[in-house]
Amino acid sequence: MELKPKDEHILTALLSCGSIAEAEKISGVSRTTIYNRLADETFKAEYDRRRSLVLNEACNSLQATLTKAVDTIRGIMEDTDTAPQVRLNASALILQNCLKYTEQADIISRIEELEKSMNN
């Protein structure tokens, strides 16, 4: 993809900011220009590709700490010297997140099965 000279500044600003208004300040490019670039299919595809890479990297980083987080919560839950309410809160946190994870893993598994059956 061939980017216009200001596109790299716009992409960097969009990926590092929470809003187009902030991206405008950082990139030095007008809000109108940013919206116009986002309306361009090629630019938008590159923005989406880069945003996906950033999101995947962040998810991988979070996943790398998941076991440690669970171990910490489990340690609090099992520590008899910890106040009962804190232990109860830790238990509830594990149950809530386990349920969410189980549901999501089941949905992903079902989607994968459907995709396989559609490809056959």
The first five atom37 places (N, CA, C, CB, O) and aatype in JSON, in Angstrom:
{
  "aatype": [12, 6, 10, 11, 14, 11, 3, 6, 8, 9, 10, 16, 0, 10, 10, 15, 4, 7, 15, 9, 0, 6, 0, 6, 11, 9, 15, 7, 19, 15, 1, 16, 16, 9, 18, 2, 1, 10, 0, 3, 6, 16, 13, 11, 0, 6, 18, 3, 1, 1, 1, 15, 10, 19, 10, 2, 6, 0, 4, 2, 15, 10, 5, 0, 16, 10, 16, 11, 0, 19, 3, 16, 9, 1, 7, 9, 12, 6, 3, 16, 3, 16, 0, 14, 5, 19, 1, 10, 2, 0, 15, 0, 10, 9, 10, 5, 2, 4, 10, 11, 18, 16, 6, 5, 0, 3, 9, 9, 15, 1, 9, 6, 6, 10, 6, 11, 15, 12, 2, 2],
  "atom_mask": [
    [1, 1, 1, 1, 1],
    [1, 1, 1, 1, 1],
    [1, 1, 1, 1, 1],
    [1, 1, 1, 1, 1],
    [1, 1, 1, 1, 1],
    [1, 1, 1, 1, 1],
    [1, 1, 1, 1, 1],
    [1, 1, 1, 1, 1],
    [1, 1, 1, 1, 1],
    [1, 1, 1, 1, 1],
    [1, 1, 1, 1, 1],
    [1, 1, 1, 1, 1],
    [1, 1, 1, 1, 1],
    [1, 1, 1, 1, 1],
    [1, 1, 1, 1, 1],
    [1, 1, 1, 1, 1],
    [1, 1, 1, 1, 1],
    [1, 1, 1, 0, 1],
    [1, 1, 1, 1, 1],
    [1, 1, 1, 1, 1],
    [1, 1, 1, 1, 1],
    [1, 1, 1, 1, 1],
    [1, 1, 1, 1, 1],
    [1, 1, 1, 1, 1],
    [1, 1, 1, 1, 1],
    [1, 1, 1, 1, 1],
    [1, 1, 1, 1, 1],
    [1, 1, 1, 0, 1],
    [1, 1, 1, 1, 1],
    [1, 1, 1, 1, 1],
    [1, 1, 1, 1, 1],
    [1, 1, 1, 1, 1],
    [1, 1, 1, 1, 1],
    [1, 1, 1, 1, 1],
    [1, 1, 1, 1, 1],
    [1, 1, 1, 1, 1],
    [1, 1, 1, 1, 1],
    [1, 1, 1, 1, 1],
    [1, 1, 1, 1, 1],
    [1, 1, 1, 1, 1],
    [1, 1, 1, 1, 1],
    [1, 1, 1, 1, 1],
    [1, 1, 1, 1, 1],
    [1, 1, 1, 1, 1],
    [1, 1, 1, 1, 1],
    [1, 1, 1, 1, 1],
    [1, 1, 1, 1, 1],
    [1, 1, 1, 1, 1],
    [1, 1, 1, 1, 1],
    [1, 1, 1, 1, 1],
    [1, 1, 1, 1, 1],
    [1, 1, 1, 1, 1],
    [1, 1, 1, 1, 1],
    [1, 1, 1, 1, 1],
    [1, 1, 1, 1, 1],
    [1, 1, 1, 1, 1],
    [1, 1, 1, 1, 1],
    [1, 1, 1, 1, 1],
    [1, 1, 1, 1, 1],
    [1, 1, 1, 1, 1],
    [1, 1, 1, 1, 1],
    [1, 1, 1, 1, 1],
    [1, 1, 1, 1, 1],
    [1, 1, 1, 1, 1],
    [1, 1, 1, 1, 1],
    [1, 1, 1, 1, 1],
    [1, 1, 1, 1, 1],
    [1, 1, 1, 1, 1],
    [1, 1, 1, 1, 1],
    [1, 1, 1, 1, 1],
    [1, 1, 1, 1, 1],
    [1, 1, 1, 1, 1],
    [1, 1, 1, 1, 1],
    [1, 1, 1, 1, 1],
    [1, 1, 1, 0, 1],
    [1, 1, 1, 1, 1],
    [1, 1, 1, 1, 1],
    [1, 1, 1, 1, 1],
    [1, 1, 1, 1, 1],
    [1, 1, 1, 1, 1],
    [1, 1, 1, 1, 1],
    [1, 1, 1, 1, 1],
    [1, 1, 1, 1, 1],
    [1, 1, 1, 1, 1],
    [1, 1, 1, 1, 1],
    [1, 1, 1, 1, 1],
    [1, 1, 1, 1, 1],
    [1, 1, 1, 1, 1],
    [1, 1, 1, 1, 1],
    [1, 1, 1, 1, 1],
    [1, 1, 1, 1, 1],
    [1, 1, 1, 1, 1],
    [1, 1, 1, 1, 1],
    [1, 1, 1, 1, 1],
    [1, 1, 1, 1, 1],
    [1, 1, 1, 1, 1],
    [1, 1, 1, 1, 1],
    [1, 1, 1, 1, 1],
    [1, 1, 1, 1, 1],
    [1, 1, 1, 1, 1],
    [1, 1, 1, 1, 1],
    [1, 1, 1, 1, 1],
    [1, 1, 1, 1, 1],
    [1, 1, 1, 1, 1],
    [1, 1, 1, 1, 1],
    [1, 1, 1, 1, 1],
    [1, 1, 1, 1, 1],
    [1, 1, 1, 1, 1],
    [1, 1, 1, 1, 1],
    [1, 1, 1, 1, 1],
    [1, 1, 1, 1, 1],
    [1, 1, 1, 1, 1],
    [1, 1, 1, 1, 1],
    [1, 1, 1, 1, 1],
    [1, 1, 1, 1, 1],
    [1, 1, 1, 1, 1],
    [1, 1, 1, 1, 1],
    [1, 1, 1, 1, 1],
    [1, 1, 1, 1, 1],
    [1, 1, 1, 1, 1]
  ],
  "atom_positions": [
    [[0.83, -1.18, 0.0], [0.0, 0.0, 0.0], [0.88, 1.24, 0.0], [-0.95, 0.0, 1.21], [1.83, 1.35, 0.77]],
    [[0.55, 2.16, -0.87], [1.3, 3.41, -0.92], [0.58, 4.46, -0.08], [1.48, 3.9, -2.38], [-0.56, 4.83, -0.36]],
    [[1.28, 4.93, 0.95], [0.71, 5.93, 1.84], [1.1, 7.33, 1.39], [1.15, 5.7, 3.28], [2.17, 7.53, 0.81]],
    [[0.23, 8.27, 1.66], [0.56, 9.67, 1.42], [1.56, 10.09, 2.49], [-0.73, 10.58, 1.43], [1.64, 9.44, 3.54]],
    [[2.31, 11.16, 2.27], [3.34, 11.56, 3.25], [2.84, 11.75, 4.68], [3.97, 12.84, 2.79], [3.54, 11.39, 5.63]],
    [[1.64, 12.3, 4.85], [1.12, 12.54, 6.21], [0.45, 11.31, 6.82], [0.14, 13.68, 6.18], [0.13, 11.31, 8.01]],
    [[0.24, 10.27, 6.0], [-0.49, 9.11, 6.48], [0.17, 8.42, 7.67], [-0.66, 8.12, 5.37], [-0.51, 7.99, 8.6]],
    [[1.49, 8.31, 7.65], [2.18, 7.67, 8.78], [1.94, 8.45, 10.07], [3.7, 7.57, 8.5], [1.74, 7.85, 11.13]],
    [[1.96, 9.77, 9.99], [1.68, 10.59, 11.17], [0.25, 10.37, 11.66], [1.91, 12.09, 10.87], [0.0, 10.25, 12.86]],
    [[-0.66, 10.31, 10.71], [-2.06, 10.1, 11.07], [-2.24, 8.71, 11.7], [-2.97, 10.25, 9.83], [-2.89, 8.58, 12.74]],
    [[-1.68, 7.69, 11.07], [-1.81, 6.33, 11.59], [-1.22, 6.21, 12.99], [-1.13, 5.33, 10.65], [-1.83, 5.62, 13.88]],
    [[-0.03, 6.76, 13.18], [0.61, 6.7, 14.49], [-0.24, 7.41, 15.54], [2.01, 7.34, 14.43], [-0.41, 6.9, 16.65]],
    [[-0.77, 8.56, 15.18], [-1.6, 9.32, 16.12], [-2.89, 8.57, 16.44], [-1.92, 10.7, 15.55], [-3.29, 8.5, 17.6]],
    [[-3.54, 8.02, 15.43], [-4.78, 7.29, 15.66], [-4.56, 6.07, 16.54], [-5.39, 6.86, 14.34], [-5.39, 5.76, 17.4]],
    [[-3.45, 5.39, 16.34], [-3.17, 4.18, 17.11], [-2.75, 4.47, 18.55], [-2.11, 3.37, 16.43], [-2.85, 3.61, 19.42]],
    [[-2.27, 5.68, 18.79], [-1.79, 6.0, 20.14], [-2.76, 6.87, 20.93], [-0.46, 6.69, 20.05], [-2.53, 7.14, 22.1]],
    [[-3.84, 7.3, 20.31], [-4.8, 8.2, 20.96], [-6.14, 7.52, 21.15], [-4.97, 9.48, 20.14], [-6.45, 6.5, 20.53]],
    [[-6.92, 8.12, 22.01], [-8.25, 7.59, 22.24], [-9.32, 8.25, 21.4], [0.0, 0.0, 0.0], [-10.47, 7.82, 21.41]],
    [[-8.96, 9.29, 20.66], [-9.97, 9.99, 19.87], [-9.34, 10.67, 18.67], [-10.71, 11.02, 20.74], [-8.12, 10.86, 18.6]],
    [[-10.19, 11.04, 17.74], [-9.72, 11.75, 16.56], [-9.25, 13.15, 16.95], [-10.82, 11.83, 15.48], [-8.31, 13.68, 16.36]],
    [[-9.92, 13.76, 17.93], [-9.5, 15.09, 18.4], [-8.07, 15.05, 18.93], [-10.47, 15.61, 19.48], [-7.28, 15.95, 18.66]],
    [[-7.74, 14.02, 19.69], [-6.37, 13.87, 20.2], [-5.4, 13.59, 19.06], [-6.3, 12.74, 21.25], [-4.29, 14.12, 19.04]],
    [[-5.82, 12.76, 18.11], [-4.97, 12.43, 16.97], [-4.68, 13.7, 16.15], [-5.64, 11.36, 16.08], [-3.58, 13.85, 15.61]],
    [[-5.65, 14.58, 16.07], [-5.47, 15.84, 15.36], [-4.35, 16.66, 16.0], [-6.78, 16.65, 15.34], [-3.49, 17.21, 15.3]],
    [[-4.37, 16.74, 17.32], [-3.34, 17.5, 18.05], [-1.95, 16.9, 17.87], [-3.68, 17.57, 19.54], [-0.98, 17.61, 17.61]],
    [[-1.87, 15.58, 18.0], [-0.57, 14.91, 17.93], [0.01, 14.92, 16.51], [-0.69, 13.48, 18.42], [1.21, 15.14, 16.32]],
    [[-0.85, 14.68, 15.52], [-0.37, 14.56, 14.14], [-0.16, 15.91, 13.46], [-1.33, 13.74, 13.33], [0.61, 16.03, 12.5]],
    [[-0.85, 16.93, 13.97], [-0.78, 18.23, 13.3], [-1.6, 18.26, 12.02], [0.0, 0.0, 0.0], [-1.44, 19.16, 11.19]],
    [[-2.47, 17.26, 11.85], [-3.33, 17.16, 10.67], [-4.75, 17.46, 11.11], [-3.22, 15.75, 10.0], [-5.19, 17.02, 12.17]],
    [[-5.48, 18.2, 10.29], [-6.84, 18.6, 10.67], [-7.76, 17.39, 10.83], [-7.42, 19.55, 9.63], [-7.56, 16.34, 10.23]],
    [[-8.76, 17.59, 11.64], [-9.76, 16.55, 11.89], [-10.45, 16.15, 10.58], [-10.8, 17.02, 12.93], [-10.72, 14.98, 10.34]],
    [[-10.72, 17.14, 9.74], [-11.36, 16.87, 8.44], [-10.49, 15.95, 7.59], [-11.63, 18.19, 7.69], [-10.99, 15.02, 6.96]],
    [[-9.2, 16.21, 7.57], [-8.28, 15.38, 6.79], [-8.26, 13.96, 7.34], [-6.86, 15.98, 6.79], [-8.25, 12.99, 6.59]],
    [[-8.24, 13.84, 8.66], [-8.24, 12.51, 9.28], [-9.51, 11.75, 8.88], [-8.14, 12.61, 10.82], [-9.44, 10.58, 8.5]],
    [[-10.65, 12.4, 8.97], [-11.91, 11.75, 8.56], [-11.88, 11.38, 7.08], [-13.11, 12.66, 8.86], [-12.34, 10.31, 6.7]],
    [[-11.34, 12.26, 6.26], [-11.23, 11.96, 4.82], [-10.34, 10.76, 4.57], [-10.68, 13.18, 4.07], [-10.65, 9.92, 3.73]],
    [[-9.22, 10.68, 5.29], [-8.32, 9.53, 5.12], [-9.01, 8.25, 5.58], [-7.01, 9.75, 5.91], [-8.87, 7.21, 4.94]],
    [[-9.75, 8.32, 6.69], [-10.46, 7.14, 7.17], [-11.56, 6.7, 6.21], [-11.05, 7.41, 8.53], [-11.96, 5.53, 6.22]],
    [[-12.05, 7.6, 5.39], [-13.06, 7.26, 4.38], [-12.44, 6.56, 3.18], [-13.8, 8.52, 3.93], [-13.14, 5.92, 2.4]],
    [[-11.12, 6.69, 3.04], [-10.41, 6.03, 1.94], [-10.23, 4.55, 2.29], [-9.02, 6.72, 1.67], [-9.68, 4.22, 3.34]],
    [[-10.7, 3.66, 1.41], [-10.68, 2.22, 1.7], [-9.28, 1.67, 1.95], [-11.31, 1.46, 0.55], [-9.08, 0.85, 2.85]],
    [[-8.32, 2.12, 1.16], [-6.95, 1.62, 1.31], [-6.35, 2.06, 2.63], [-6.07, 2.11, 0.14], [-5.74, 1.26, 3.34]],
    [[-6.53, 3.32, 2.97], [-6.02, 3.84, 4.24], [-6.71, 3.13, 5.41], [-6.23, 5.38, 4.34], [-6.06, 2.71, 6.36]],
    [[-8.03, 3.0, 5.32], [-8.8, 2.37, 6.39], [-8.37, 0.92, 6.58], [-10.32, 2.45, 6.09], [-8.27, 0.45, 7.71]],
    [[-8.12, 0.22, 5.5], [-7.66, -1.18, 5.59], [-6.32, -1.25, 6.31], [-7.55, -1.81, 4.17], [-6.11, -2.13, 7.14]],
    [[-5.41, -0.33, 5.99], [-4.1, -0.3, 6.65], [-4.25, 0.05, 8.12], [-3.16, 0.69, 5.96], [-3.58, -0.53, 8.97]],
    [[-5.12, 1.0, 8.43], [-5.39, 1.37, 9.83], [-5.95, 0.17, 10.59], [-6.38, 2.57, 9.9], [-5.5, -0.13, 11.69]],
    [[-6.93, -0.5, 10.01], [-7.52, -1.68, 10.65], [-6.49, -2.78, 10.86], [-8.7, -2.21, 9.82], [-6.48, -3.45, 11.9]],
    [[-5.61, -2.99, 9.87], [-4.56, -4.01, 9.98], [-3.62, -3.69, 11.14], [-3.76, -4.12, 8.67], [-3.3, -4.56, 11.94]],
    [[-3.19, -2.44, 11.21], [-2.28, -2.05, 12.28], [-2.96, -2.07, 13.65], [-1.72, -0.66, 12.01], [-2.35, -2.46, 14.64]],
    [[-4.21, -1.66, 13.69], [-4.95, -1.69, 14.96], [-5.1, -3.12, 15.44], [-6.34, -1.02, 14.8], [-5.0, -3.4, 16.64]],
    [[-5.35, -4.03, 14.52], [-5.46, -5.44, 14.87], [-4.15, -5.98, 15.43], [-5.89, -6.26, 13.65], [-4.15, -6.75, 16.39]],
    [[-3.03, -5.59, 14.84], [-1.72, -6.01, 15.34], [-1.48, -5.5, 16.76], [-0.61, -5.51, 14.4], [-0.99, -6.24, 17.61]],
    [[-1.82, -4.25, 17.01], [-1.65, -3.67, 18.34], [-2.53, -4.4, 19.35], [-2.0, -2.16, 18.32], [-2.09, -4.72, 20.45]],
    [[-3.78, -4.67, 18.97], [-4.7, -5.37, 19.85], [-4.21, -6.79, 20.15], [-6.09, -5.42, 19.24], [-4.25, -7.23, 21.3]],
    [[-3.73, -7.49, 19.13], [-3.22, -8.84, 19.34], [-2.01, -8.85, 20.27], [-2.85, -9.48, 18.0], [-1.88, -9.72, 21.12]],
    [[-1.14, -7.87, 20.09], [0.04, -7.78, 20.95], [-0.37, -7.53, 22.41], [0.97, -6.65, 20.46], [0.19, -8.13, 23.33]],
    [[-1.34, -6.65, 22.61], [-1.83, -6.37, 23.96], [-2.48, -7.61, 24.58], [-2.83, -5.2, 23.95], [-2.26, -7.91, 25.75]],
    [[-3.27, -8.32, 23.78], [-3.91, -9.55, 24.28], [-2.88, -10.6, 24.65], [-4.87, -10.11, 23.23], [-3.01, -11.27, 25.68]],
    [[-1.85, -10.76, 23.83], [-0.8, -11.73, 24.12], [-0.09, -11.37, 25.42], [0.21, -11.79, 22.97], [0.25, -12.25, 26.21]],
    [[0.14, -10.08, 25.64], [0.79, -9.64, 26.86], [-0.08, -9.94, 28.08], [1.09, -8.14, 26.79], [0.42, -10.39, 29.11]],
    [[-1.37, -9.7, 27.97], [-2.29, -10.0, 29.07], [-2.35, -11.5, 29.33], [-3.69, -9.47, 28.76], [-2.36, -11.94, 30.49]],
    [[-2.4, -12.28, 28.27], [-2.47, -13.73, 28.43], [-1.23, -14.28, 29.13], [-2.63, -14.4, 27.07], [-1.31, -15.26, 29.87]],
    [[-0.1, -13.65, 28.91], [1.14, -14.11, 29.54], [1.1, -13.94, 31.05], [2.33, -13.35, 28.96], [1.82, -14.63, 31.76]],
    [[0.27, -13.02, 31.55], [0.19, -12.79, 33.0], [-1.03, -13.46, 33.63], [0.15, -11.3, 33.28], [-1.24, -13.35, 34.84]],
    [[-1.82, -14.14, 32.83], [-3.06, -14.73, 33.33], [-2.83, -15.75, 34.44], [-3.79, -15.38, 32.2], [-3.52, -15.71, 35.46]],
    [[-1.9, -16.64, 34.27], [-1.65, -17.67, 35.28], [-1.22, -17.05, 36.6], [-0.57, -18.66, 34.79], [-1.66, -17.47, 37.67]],
    [[-0.35, -16.05, 36.53], [0.1, -15.38, 37.75], [-1.07, -14.69, 38.46], [1.21, -14.35, 37.42], [-1.16, -14.73, 39.69]],
    [[-1.95, -14.07, 37.69], [-3.11, -13.41, 38.28], [-4.03, -14.41, 38.98], [-3.88, -12.63, 37.21], [-4.5, -14.17, 40.09]],
    [[-4.27, -15.53, 38.32], [-5.13, -16.56, 38.9], [-4.48, -17.13, 40.16], [-5.4, -17.7, 37.88], [-5.15, -17.34, 41.17]],
    [[-3.18, -17.38, 40.11], [-2.47, -17.89, 41.28], [-2.55, -16.91, 42.45], [-1.0, -18.17, 40.94], [-2.7, -17.32, 43.6]],
    [[-2.45, -15.62, 42.16], [-2.53, -14.6, 43.21], [-3.92, -14.61, 43.85], [-2.23, -13.2, 42.63], [-4.04, -14.6, 45.08]],
    [[-4.95, -14.64, 43.03], [-6.32, -14.65, 43.57], [-6.57, -15.94, 44.35], [-7.36, -14.51, 42.43], [-7.18, -15.92, 45.42]],
    [[-6.09, -17.04, 43.82], [-6.26, -18.32, 44.52], [-5.53, -18.28, 45.86], [-5.74, -19.5, 43.66], [-6.03, -18.8, 46.86]],
    [[-4.34, -17.69, 45.89], [-3.6, -17.57, 47.14], [-4.36, -16.77, 48.19], [0.0, 0.0, 0.0], [-4.37, -17.13, 49.37]],
    [[-5.0, -15.7, 47.76], [-5.81, -14.9, 48.68], [-7.0, -15.72, 49.17], [-6.31, -13.6, 47.99], [-7.32, -15.71, 50.36]],
    [[-7.63, -16.42, 48.27], [-8.8, -17.23, 48.61], [-8.46, -18.32, 49.61], [-9.39, -17.84, 47.35], [-9.26, -18.64, 50.49]],
    [[-7.27, -18.91, 49.49], [-6.89, -20.04, 50.34], [-6.16, -19.63, 51.62], [-6.02, -20.98, 49.56], [-5.94, -20.47, 52.49]],
    [[-5.79, -18.37, 51.74], [-5.05, -17.89, 52.91], [-5.99, -17.71, 54.1], [-4.33, -16.56, 52.59], [-6.78, -16.78, 54.15]],
    [[-5.88, -18.62, 55.06], [-6.77, -18.58, 56.23], [-6.52, -17.37, 57.13], [-6.62, -19.85, 57.04], [-7.35, -17.06, 57.98]],
    [[-5.39, -16.68, 56.96], [-5.11, -15.46, 57.72], [-5.77, -14.22, 57.11], [-3.61, -15.25, 57.82], [-5.76, -13.15, 57.71]],
    [[-6.34, -14.38, 55.92], [-7.01, -13.28, 55.24], [-8.44, -13.19, 55.74], [-6.97, -13.46, 53.7], [-9.07, -14.2, 56.04]],
    [[-8.95, -11.96, 55.82], [-10.32, -11.74, 56.3], [-11.31, -12.53, 55.46], [-10.67, -10.23, 56.27], [-11.16, -12.63, 54.24]],
    [[-12.34, -13.11, 56.11], [-13.31, -13.93, 55.38], [-13.97, -13.21, 54.18], [-14.39, -14.38, 56.33], [-14.19, -13.82, 53.14]],
    [[-14.27, -11.92, 54.33], [-14.91, -11.19, 53.23], [-13.97, -11.08, 52.03], [-15.34, -9.79, 53.69], [-14.41, -11.17, 50.88]],
    [[-12.69, -10.88, 52.29], [-11.71, -10.79, 51.21], [-11.59, -12.15, 50.52], [-10.32, -10.33, 51.75], [-11.52, -12.22, 49.29]],
    [[-11.58, -13.22, 51.3], [-11.51, -14.56, 50.73], [-12.75, -14.86, 49.9], [-11.35, -15.61, 51.84], [-12.67, -15.47, 48.83]],
    [[-13.91, -14.43, 50.41], [-15.16, -14.61, 49.67], [-15.13, -13.83, 48.35], [-16.35, -14.17, 50.53], [-15.56, -14.35, 47.32]],
    [[-14.63, -12.6, 48.4], [-14.52, -11.8, 47.18], [-13.6, -12.46, 46.16], [-14.01, -10.39, 47.52], [-13.89, -12.45, 44.96]],
    [[-12.49, -13.02, 46.62], [-11.56, -13.71, 45.73], [-12.23, -14.93, 45.11], [-10.29, -14.12, 46.49], [-12.05, -15.2, 43.92]],
    [[-13.0, -15.66, 45.91], [-13.72, -16.83, 45.41], [-14.74, -16.42, 44.35], [-14.42, -17.57, 46.56], [-14.85, -17.06, 43.3]],
    [[-15.48, -15.36, 44.64], [-16.49, -14.88, 43.68], [-15.83, -14.44, 42.38], [-17.3, -13.73, 44.29], [-16.37, -14.68, 41.3]],
    [[-14.69, -13.78, 42.49], [-13.98, -13.32, 41.3], [-13.55, -14.5, 40.42], [-12.74, -12.49, 41.7], [-13.69, -14.45, 39.2]],
    [[-13.05, -15.54, 41.05], [-12.65, -16.74, 40.3], [-13.87, -17.37, 39.63], [-11.95, -17.76, 41.22], [-13.81, -17.74, 38.46]],
    [[-14.96, -17.51, 40.37], [-16.16, -18.11, 39.8], [-16.71, -17.3, 38.62], [-17.23, -18.25, 40.87], [-17.05, -17.87, 37.59]],
    [[-16.79, -15.98, 38.77], [-17.32, -15.13, 37.71], [-16.47, -15.24, 36.44], [-17.37, -13.67, 38.17], [-17.0, -15.41, 35.34]],
    [[-15.17, -15.15, 36.61], [-14.3, -15.17, 35.45], [-14.2, -16.56, 34.84], [-12.92, -14.69, 35.83], [-14.04, -16.69, 33.62]],
    [[-14.28, -17.58, 35.65], [-14.26, -18.95, 35.13], [-15.49, -19.18, 34.26], [-14.21, -19.98, 36.29], [-15.4, -19.78, 33.19]],
    [[-16.64, -18.7, 34.72], [-17.87, -18.86, 33.95], [-17.76, -18.13, 32.62], [-19.07, -18.33, 34.75], [-18.12, -18.69, 31.58]],
    [[-17.26, -16.9, 32.63], [-17.1, -16.13, 31.39], [-16.15, -16.85, 30.43], [-16.59, -14.7, 31.69], [-16.43, -16.99, 29.24]],
    [[-15.02, -17.29, 30.97], [-14.02, -17.97, 30.14], [-14.6, -19.25, 29.54], [-12.76, -18.3, 30.96], [-14.42, -19.52, 28.35]],
    [[-15.3, -20.03, 30.35], [-15.89, -21.28, 29.89], [-16.9, -21.03, 28.78], [-16.55, -22.03, 31.05], [-16.92, -21.73, 27.77]],
    [[-17.75, -20.02, 28.97], [-18.74, -19.68, 27.95], [-18.07, -19.26, 26.65], [-19.67, -18.56, 28.45], [-18.46, -19.69, 25.56]],
    [[-17.05, -18.42, 26.76], [-16.36, -17.94, 25.56], [-15.62, -19.08, 24.86], [-15.38, -16.82, 25.92], [-15.64, -19.17, 23.63]],
    [[-14.98, -19.94, 25.62], [-14.27, -21.08, 25.02], [-15.26, -22.0, 24.31], [-13.49, -21.86, 26.1], [-14.96, -22.53, 23.24]],
    [[-16.44, -22.18, 24.91], [-17.46, -23.02, 24.28], [-17.96, -22.39, 22.99], [-18.64, -23.24, 25.24], [-18.12, -23.08, 21.98]],
    [[-18.18, -21.09, 23.0], [-18.64, -20.39, 21.79], [-17.59, -20.49, 20.69], [-18.96, -18.91, 22.1], [-17.93, -20.75, 19.53]],
    [[-16.34, -20.27, 21.03], [-15.26, -20.36, 20.04], [-15.19, -21.76, 19.46], [-13.91, -19.98, 20.66], [-15.04, -21.92, 18.25]],
    [[-15.31, -22.76, 20.3], [-15.27, -24.15, 19.83], [-16.42, -24.42, 18.87], [-15.34, -25.12, 21.02], [-16.23, -25.07, 17.84]],
    [[-17.6, -23.93, 19.2], [-18.76, -24.15, 18.34], [-18.6, -23.43, 17.0], [-20.05, -23.67, 19.04], [-18.97, -23.96, 15.96]],
    [[-18.05, -22.22, 17.03], [-17.82, -21.47, 15.79], [-16.83, -22.22, 14.91], [-17.3, -20.05, 16.09], [-17.03, -22.34, 13.7]],
    [[-15.76, -22.73, 15.52], [-14.76, -23.49, 14.76], [-15.38, -24.73, 14.13], [-13.58, -23.89, 15.66], [-15.08, -25.06, 12.98]],
    [[-16.25, -25.42, 14.87], [-16.93, -26.6, 14.32], [-17.83, -26.22, 13.16], [-17.74, -27.29, 15.4], [-17.86, -26.93, 12.15]],
    [[-18.56, -25.11, 13.28], [-19.42, -24.65, 12.19], [-18.59, -24.29, 10.96], [-20.25, -23.44, 12.64], [-18.97, -24.62, 9.84]],
    [[-17.47, -23.61, 11.16], [-16.61, -23.23, 10.05], [-16.07, -24.48, 9.34], [-15.45, -22.35, 10.54], [-16.01, -24.52, 8.11]],
    [[-15.69, -25.48, 10.12], [-15.2, -26.73, 9.51], [-16.28, -27.41, 8.69], [-14.69, -27.68, 10.59], [-16.02, -27.87, 7.58]],
    [[-17.49, -27.46, 9.24], [-18.58, -28.12, 8.52], [-18.97, -27.35, 7.26], [-19.79, -28.28, 9.43], [-19.41, -27.96, 6.28]],
    [[-18.83, -26.02, 7.28], [-19.15, -25.22, 6.09], [-18.09, -25.39, 5.01], [-19.28, -23.75, 6.47], [-18.39, -25.27, 3.82]],
    [[-16.85, -25.66, 5.41], [-15.76, -25.82, 4.45], [-15.72, -27.22, 3.84], [-14.44, -25.53, 5.12], [-15.03, -27.44, 2.84]],
    [[-16.45, -28.15, 4.41], [-16.46, -29.53, 3.88], [-17.51, -29.72, 2.84], [-16.67, -30.53, 4.99], [-17.66, -30.82, 2.3]]
  ]
}
